[in-house]
Amino acid sequence: MFNKVLIANRGEIALRILRACKELDIPTVAVHSTADSEAMHVRLADQSVCIGPPASRDSYLNVHEIIAACEITGADAIHPGYGFLSENARFAEILEAHNITFIGPSAEHINTMGDKIAAKQTAERLGIPIVPGSDGAVKELDEAKRVAGDIGYPVIIKAASGGGGRGMRVVNSDAEMETALQTTRTEAGAAFGDDAVYIEKYLGKPRHIEIQVMGDGAGKGVHLGERDCSLQRRHQKVFEEANSPAISEEQRARIGKICADAIGDLGYSGAGTVEFLYENGEFYFIEMNTRLQVEHPVTEMITRIDLVNEQLRVASGNGMSFGQSDVAFQGHAIECRINAENARTFVPSPGKISYYHPPGGLGVRVDSGVFSGYSVPPYYDSLIGKLVVVGRTRTECLNRLRRALDEFVIDGIETTIPLFQDLVRNDDVLSGNYDIHWLENYLAANDA
């Protein structure tokens, strides 16, 4: 194992990684901005290093300071968590040059899967089903119209380097194509520094299904089932569950094997997630995230496999502690992302938490780094915690989640807890009858 792991992140995921390291008896280093000097992971780490002022570019994205922190503390590995530098191939290359292990996949795989066009081409080559669309980047209007005509309207134009729901536009006819193409390319260039776009068939009412995979970097790949992440707002996930209420055991085994085999063939190392749109019984690849996902706890709760532990094992050269035959799905799990936001307007609500009481009891897990007296800074993502509940059945899980949400108290700031209290009492959510557009429509209807 490693001599010491530096955690290049903050908030609940930094604390999550720290806990896994402690269970493996690996000393930890917490890096932090001046705004996070009193954070829980900073308090609990064996060592801590301030790497800059509040702005992310000056701290959590400051590669020079992070490497300096490794040199000062003797850390020989870095876990990037999610966000920040977790999918930065150049960062992984720099660490390798400094003989510091990046706890994640190779820079090559990060690069390949970070480019939506290259990722789609790679997925198709590996036998993963893809959405019909252009073979690569589309530059000219005539080419865009030809591709759209071949696959049929409506289509969606996407930024090749996009993410987070940005750089996408639905087009319903030739008449709309010119403006949509120009606008999307402009947005892509401004947001990602790359104006390349591609075209795919637009699916009307799909679900968002993702497959959790692990690879040992030596040709072995496994899958840990799917997560249903269809309840989204502005393409951002807010509510995730495993297993999906829309997927059968046979479908799970089929798409899971396809993904596991692909990861093995790719020689992929560590945790990753293969994401799909799912409609009318068919899966369509959209992207692969080469990192730990925010929603990884729902998979852990139904498989009893610690994904961060496995990341550490693989990155240290010890391989995975389990094989495909060891993966068994037990019960049903749901995660609610608790954000410091107004539950109706979603306006961020930073500030001091005057009172904090997390729910407890059988099957309830709260991943959060906040506490009574903690001040939520205004500089970062508004996620402050994740409520994860598991039950023997989906019905039991929903009943337990409803109870846990009603028990969850965070005073002093606004949070999205009231939104989830409404959702777990909604008939469509209770029946699992929803798609990626459902939440947007629900919010619009309730604002009317």
C-alpha positions in Angstrom: 0.0 0.0 0.0 1.0 3.7 -0.1 3.1 5.3 2.6 0.8 8.4 2.7 -2.1 9.6 0.6 -2.8 13.3 -0.2 -6.5 14.1 -0.7 -6.8 16.7 -3.4 -10.4 17.7 -2.7 -12.7 19.1 -0.1 -16.1 18.5 1.5 -17.9 15.2 1.9 -15.8 13.4 -0.7 -12.5 14.4 1.0 -13.9 12.9 4.3 -15.1 9.8 2.5 -11.6 9.2 1.1 -10.0 9.9 4.5 -12.2 7.3 6.1 -11.2 4.6 3.6 -7.5 5.4 4.1 -7.8 5.1 7.8 -9.5 1.7 7.6 -6.5 0.6 5.5 -4.1 2.2 8.0 -2.7 4.7 5.4 -1.7 8.1 6.8 -3.4 11.0 5.1 -2.7 14.6 4.1 -5.6 17.1 3.7 -4.9 20.1 1.5 -7.2 23.1 1.9 -7.9 26.7 0.9 -8.0 29.4 3.6 -11.8 29.1 3.4 -11.7 25.5 4.4 -9.2 25.7 7.3 -11.9 24.5 9.8 -13.3 21.7 7.6 -13.9 18.3 9.1 -11.5 16.4 6.8 -8.8 19.0 7.7 -9.4 18.3 11.4 -9.3 14.6 11.0 -6.3 14.1 8.7 -2.9 13.2 10.0 -1.4 16.3 8.4 -2.9 19.3 6.6 -1.4 21.9 4.3 -3.0 25.2 3.2 -2.5 25.6 -0.6 -4.0 29.0 -1.3 -6.9 31.5 -1.0 -10.6 30.5 -1.5 -10.8 30.7 -5.3 -10.5 27.1 -6.7 -8.0 28.2 -9.4 -5.6 29.4 -6.6 -6.0 26.4 -4.4 -7.8 23.1 -5.4 -6.7 23.6 -9.0 -3.2 24.8 -8.2 -1.1 21.9 -9.3 2.2 23.5 -8.3 1.0 23.9 -4.7 -0.5 20.4 -4.5 2.7 18.8 -5.6 4.7 21.0 -3.2 2.4 19.7 -0.4 3.3 16.1 -1.4 7.0 17.0 -1.3 6.6 18.7 2.1 4.7 15.8 3.7 6.2 12.9 1.9 2.9 11.8 0.3 3.5 9.3 -2.5 -0.1 9.2 -3.9 -2.9 11.5 -4.6 -6.6 10.8 -4.6 -8.4 13.5 -6.6 -12.0 12.6 -5.6 -14.5 14.0 -8.1 -14.5 17.4 -9.8 -11.4 19.7 -9.6 -8.5 17.7 -11.1 -10.1 14.2 -11.1 -10.3 14.0 -14.9 -7.4 16.2 -15.8 -5.0 14.1 -17.9 -2.2 16.6 -17.7 -2.3 16.5 -13.9 -2.0 12.7 -14.0 1.0 13.1 -16.3 2.7 15.6 -14.1 2.2 13.4 -11.0 3.8 10.5 -12.9 6.8 12.7 -13.8 7.2 13.4 -10.0 6.9 9.7 -9.0 3.6 10.4 -7.3 0.8 7.9 -8.0 -2.5 9.2 -9.3 -5.3 7.1 -7.8 -7.3 6.8 -11.0 -6.9 5.6 -14.6 -4.1 6.5 -17.0 -3.8 9.9 -18.6 -4.4 8.2 -22.0 -7.8 6.8 -20.8 -8.8 10.1 -19.2 -8.0 11.9 -22.5 -9.9 9.4 -24.6 -13.0 9.4 -22.5 -12.9 13.2 -21.9 -13.4 13.8 -25.6 -17.0 12.9 -26.4 -16.3 12.0 -30.0 -13.3 9.9 -29.2 -15.2 8.2 -26.3 -18.1 7.4 -28.6 -15.8 5.9 -31.3 -13.9 3.9 -28.6 -17.2 2.6 -27.1 -18.4 1.5 -30.5 -15.1 -0.3 -31.2 -15.4 -2.1 -27.8 -18.9 -3.3 -28.6 -20.9 -0.8 -26.4 -24.2 0.3 -28.0 -24.2 3.9 -29.0 -26.7 6.6 -30.0 -27.0 7.0 -33.8 -25.2 10.1 -34.9 -22.2 11.7 -36.7 -19.0 9.7 -37.0 -17.0 12.7 -35.6 -17.1 16.5 -35.3 -19.5 18.3 -37.6 -18.2 21.6 -39.0 -20.3 22.6 -41.9 -24.1 23.3 -42.1 -24.6 21.0 -45.1 -22.9 18.2 -43.3 -25.0 18.8 -40.2 -28.2 18.7 -42.3 -27.1 15.5 -44.0 -26.4 13.7 -40.7 -29.7 14.9 -39.2 -31.6 13.8 -42.4 -30.0 10.3 -42.2 -30.9 9.7 -38.5 -34.1 11.7 -38.5 -35.2 14.7 -36.5 -35.2 15.6 -33.6 -31.4 15.6 -33.1 -29.2 17.1 -30.4 -26.0 19.0 -31.0 -23.3 18.4 -28.3 -20.0 19.9 -27.5 -17.2 17.4 -28.0 -15.5 18.5 -24.7 -18.8 19.2 -22.9 -20.0 18.3 -19.5 -22.4 19.4 -16.8 -25.2 19.9 -19.2 -23.5 22.7 -21.1 -23.0 22.9 -24.8 -26.1 21.1 -26.0 -29.0 22.1 -28.2 -32.0 20.2 -29.5 -32.9 20.8 -33.2 -36.2 19.8 -34.7 -35.8 20.8 -38.4 -33.5 22.0 -41.1 -34.8 25.5 -40.6 -33.4 25.5 -37.0 -30.0 23.9 -37.8 -27.9 26.9 -38.8 -28.6 29.0 -35.7 -28.4 26.0 -33.4 -25.0 24.9 -34.9 -23.5 28.3 -34.7 -24.8 28.9 -31.1 -23.6 25.6 -29.8 -20.2 26.0 -31.3 -19.8 29.4 -29.7 -21.0 28.1 -26.3 -18.6 25.2 -26.6 -15.6 27.4 -27.4 -16.4 29.7 -24.6 -17.0 27.0 -21.9 -14.5 24.4 -22.8 -11.9 26.1 -25.1 -12.9 23.7 -27.9 -15.7 24.5 -30.4 -16.0 21.0 -31.8 -19.5 19.6 -31.8 -21.2 16.4 -32.9 -24.8 15.4 -33.6 -26.8 12.5 -32.1 -30.4 11.3 -32.4 -32.5 13.0 -29.7 -34.4 10.5 -27.6 -37.7 11.8 -26.4 -38.3 10.2 -23.0 -35.2 8.3 -22.0 -33.9 7.3 -18.6 -30.3 7.9 -17.5 -28.7 4.6 -16.6 -25.1 4.2 -15.6 -23.0 1.1 -15.1 -20.4 1.1 -12.3 -17.2 -0.6 -13.5 -13.8 -1.4 -12.0 -10.6 -2.4 -13.9 -7.3 -3.8 -12.6 -5.3 -2.3 -15.4 -4.2 -5.7 -16.5 -7.1 -6.9 -18.6 -9.6 -7.7 -15.8 -12.9 -5.8 -15.7 -16.0 -6.2 -13.5 -19.3 -4.4 -13.2 -21.3 -3.6 -10.0 -24.7 -3.1 -11.6 -26.5 0.0 -12.6 -27.7 3.3 -11.0 -30.8 5.1 -12.3 -30.0 8.8 -12.3 -33.0 10.0 -14.3 -34.2 12.6 -11.8 -32.2 15.6 -13.0 -32.4 19.4 -13.1 -30.6 21.2 -15.9 -28.8 17.9 -16.6 -27.5 17.7 -13.1 -28.4 14.6 -11.1 -30.2 15.1 -7.8 -31.7 11.7 -6.9 -30.1 8.3 -7.7 -31.1 4.8 -7.0 -29.9 1.2 -7.5 -31.1 -0.9 -8.9 -33.2 0.9 -11.5 -36.9 0.2 -11.3 -36.9 0.0 -15.1 -34.2 -2.6 -15.7 -34.6 -6.4 -15.4 -32.0 -8.8 -14.1 -31.4 -10.1 -17.6 -30.9 -6.6 -18.9 -28.5 -5.8 -16.0 -26.5 -8.9 -16.7 -26.3 -8.2 -20.4 -25.3 -4.5 -20.4 -23.1 -5.1 -17.3 -21.1 -7.8 -19.1 -20.7 -5.7 -22.2 -19.2 -2.9 -20.0 -17.0 -5.1 -17.9 -15.6 -6.8 -21.0 -15.0 -3.4 -22.6 -13.1 -2.1 -19.6 -11.0 -5.3 -19.5 -10.2 -5.0 -23.2 -9.3 -1.3 -22.7 -6.9 -2.2 -19.9 -8.6 0.4 -17.7 -7.4 0.9 -14.1 -9.6 1.8 -11.2 -13.2 3.0 -10.9 -15.3 4.3 -13.8 -18.8 4.8 -14.9 -20.3 4.0 -18.3 -23.3 6.2 -18.8 -26.3 5.5 -21.1 -29.6 6.8 -22.2 -32.2 4.0 -22.0 -35.4 4.0 -24.0 -37.7 1.2 -25.2 -35.5 -1.5 -23.9 -32.3 -0.3 -25.6 -29.1 1.3 -24.1 -27.3 4.1 -25.9 -23.8 5.1 -24.7 -23.4 8.8 -24.0 -20.1 9.1 -22.0 -17.7 7.5 -19.6 -16.6 9.2 -16.4 -13.1 8.2 -15.5 -13.4 8.8 -11.7 -15.4 8.1 -8.6 -19.0 9.3 -9.0 -20.9 11.5 -6.5 -23.5 8.8 -6.3 -21.1 5.8 -5.7 -22.6 5.1 -2.2 -25.8 3.6 -3.6 -23.7 0.9 -5.3 -21.8 0.3 -2.1 -25.0 -0.1 -0.1 -26.4 -2.9 -2.3 -23.1 -4.7 -3.1 -21.3 -4.2 0.3 -18.1 -3.4 -1.7 -16.1 -0.3 -0.7 -15.2 1.4 -4.0 -12.7 3.8 -2.5 -10.9 0.9 -0.9 -10.8 -0.8 -4.2 -9.4 2.3 -5.9 -6.6 2.4 -3.4 -5.9 -1.3 -3.8 -5.7 -1.1 -7.6 -3.6 2.1 -7.7 -1.1 0.5 -5.3 -0.7 -2.5 -7.5 -2.6 -5.0 -5.2 -5.5 -5.6 -7.7 -9.1 -5.9 -6.8 -10.2 -7.9 -3.8 -13.2 -9.4 -5.7 -14.2 -10.8 -9.0 -17.5 -10.7 -10.9 -18.8 -13.8 -9.2 -18.4 -12.1 -5.9 -20.8 -9.3 -6.8 -24.2 -9.8 -5.3 -27.0 -7.3 -5.2 -28.9 -7.1 -2.0 -31.9 -4.8 -1.5 -32.5 -1.3 -2.9 -30.7 2.0 -2.2 -31.5 5.7 -2.9 -29.4 8.8 -2.6 -30.6 12.4 -2.2 -28.0 15.1 -2.9 -28.4 17.7 -0.1 -27.4 21.1 -1.5 -27.2 24.5 0.3 -29.8 25.9 -2.0 -33.4 27.2 -1.9 -35.6 24.2 -2.6 -37.7 26.2 -5.1 -35.4 28.7 -6.7 -32.2 26.7 -6.3 -30.4 29.9 -5.4 -27.2 29.0 -3.4 -27.5 29.6 0.4 -24.1 29.8 1.9 -23.7 30.7 5.6 -23.4 29.4 9.1 -25.2 26.2 10.1 -26.7 27.0 13.5 -27.9 23.4 14.2 -27.2 20.1 12.5 -29.0 16.8 13.3 -28.5 14.0 10.7 -30.9 11.1 10.6 -29.9 7.7 11.8 -31.2 4.2 12.3 -31.0 0.9 10.3 -30.0 1.4 6.7 -29.3 5.1 6.9 -26.0 6.6 5.8 -25.1 10.3 5.7 -21.9 11.4 3.8 -21.3 15.0 4.9 -18.5 17.1 6.3 -20.7 19.7 7.9 -21.6 20.2 11.6 -23.3 22.6 13.9 -21.4 25.9 13.7 -19.9 25.1 10.3 -19.9 27.9 7.8 -20.7 26.9 4.2 -18.4 28.9 2.0 -19.8 30.7 -1.1 -16.9 29.7 -3.3 -17.6 26.1 -4.2 -20.3 23.7 -5.3 -23.4 23.8 -3.1 -23.4 20.1 -2.3 -23.0 19.7 1.5 -24.1 16.1 2.0 -25.7 13.0 0.7 -28.4 11.0 2.4 -28.3 7.4 1.3 -30.8 4.8 2.5 -31.0 1.1 1.8 -34.0 -1.3 2.3 -34.8 -4.9 1.4 -37.2 -3.7 -1.2 -37.7 -0.4 -3.1 -40.9 0.2 -1.1 -39.1 -0.3 2.2 -36.3 1.9 1.0 -38.7 4.8 0.1 -40.5 4.5 3.4 -37.2 4.6 5.3 -36.0 7.6 3.1 -39.2 9.5 3.9 -38.6 9.0 7.6 -35.0 10.0 7.3 -35.7 13.2 5.4 -38.3 14.2 8.0 -35.7 13.6 10.7 -32.9 15.6 8.9 -32.4 19.0 10.5 -30.1 21.7 9.1 -30.8 25.2 10.5 -29.3 28.5 9.6 -29.2 28.0 5.8 -31.6 26.8 3.2 -31.3 23.3 1.8 -33.0 21.1 -0.8 -34.4 18.7 1.8 -38.0 20.1 1.3 -37.8 19.2 -2.4 -37.0 15.6 -1.6 -39.7 15.5 1.1 -42.1 16.3 -1.7 -40.6 13.9 -4.2 -40.8 10.8 -2.0 -44.5 11.4 -1.7 -45.1 11.8 -5.4 -47.0 8.9 -7.1 -44.6 8.9 -10.2 -41.5 8.7 -8.0 -43.1 6.0 -5.8 -43.9 3.9 -8.9 -40.6 4.6 -10.6 -42.4 6.1 -13.6 -40.1 8.9 -14.5 -37.5 10.0 -17.2 -34.8 12.6 -17.5 -37.3 15.3 -18.2 -39.7 14.5 -15.4 -38.2 16.7 -12.7 -37.9 19.7 -14.9 -41.6 19.3 -15.8 -42.5 18.8 -12.2 -40.7 21.9 -11.1 -42.2 24.0 -13.9 -45.7 22.8 -13.1 -45.3 23.5 -9.4 -44.0 27.0 -10.1 -47.0 27.8 -12.3 
